[in-house]
């Protein structure tokens, strides 16, 4: 019998909360993302779990965003990993173009 803890499954993203502005332009590795309904707006928001690429300890952080572009980027990355049987661990940067955020 396998223990739940051995499956590597979790429904909660953990890490220290950061402002998206503190992450812009830094190389990060996204290890999880979850789309949830907002308690304050009619739209969903995205929680992104990540660590900084240059962090040898891989300290987990999370940011929250309502960016539709980043939501779409994450959906595409998850689908790519699923189709290619890859673990969802994506190296990227969050950048701001005008008023919009995107992944590059």
Rosetta blueprint (number, residue, H / E / L):
1 X L
2 X L
3 X L
4 X H
5 X H
6 X H
7 X L
8 X L
9 X L
10 X L
11 X L
12 X L
13 X L
14 X L
15 X L
16 X E
17 X E
18 X L
19 X L
20 X H
21 X H
22 X H
23 X L
24 X L
25 X L
26 X L
27 X E
28 X E
29 X E
30 X E
31 X E
32 X E
33 X E
34 X E
35 X E
36 X E
37 X E
38 X L
39 X L
40 X L
41 X L
42 X L
43 X L
44 X E
45 X E
46 X E
47 X E
48 X E
49 X E
50 X E
51 X E
52 X E
53 X L
54 X L
55 X L
56 X L
57 X L
58 X L
59 X L
60 X L
61 X E
62 X E
63 X E
64 X E
65 X E
66 X L
67 X L
68 X H
69 X H
70 X H
71 X H
72 X H
73 X H
74 X H
75 X H
76 X H
77 X H
78 X H
79 X H
80 X H
81 X H
82 X H
83 X H
84 X L
85 X L
86 X L
87 X L
88 X L
89 X L
90 X E
91 X E
92 X E
93 X E
94 X E
95 X E
96 X E
97 X E
98 X L
99 X L
100 X E
101 X E
102 X E
103 X E
104 X L
